[in-house]
Amino acid sequence: MAVLGYTLYRNVVPYPTGAAFWLPITAGAWIAVALAAVLLSPALVRRIGRRLTEEEGLA
């Protein structure tokens, strides 16, 4: 988690200007949606993970 946080930090500091201004905001929104899904519906996330594992032939 620390490496992920550091990577996100280094991609935002210094904050982009111009057309890239909205990219960190959009990425942060996607991360927030994924985190909310994991925290609010762990059964759904497990089911999605199980199905992806089966489709890739890893199970």
HELIX and SHEET records of a PDB file:
HELIX    1   1 ALA A    2  VAL A   12  1                                  11    
HELIX    2   2 GLY A   18  TRP A   22  5                                   5    
HELIX    3   3 LEU A   23  LEU A   40  1                                  18    
HELIX    4   4 PRO A   42  GLU A   55  1                                  14    
END                                                                             
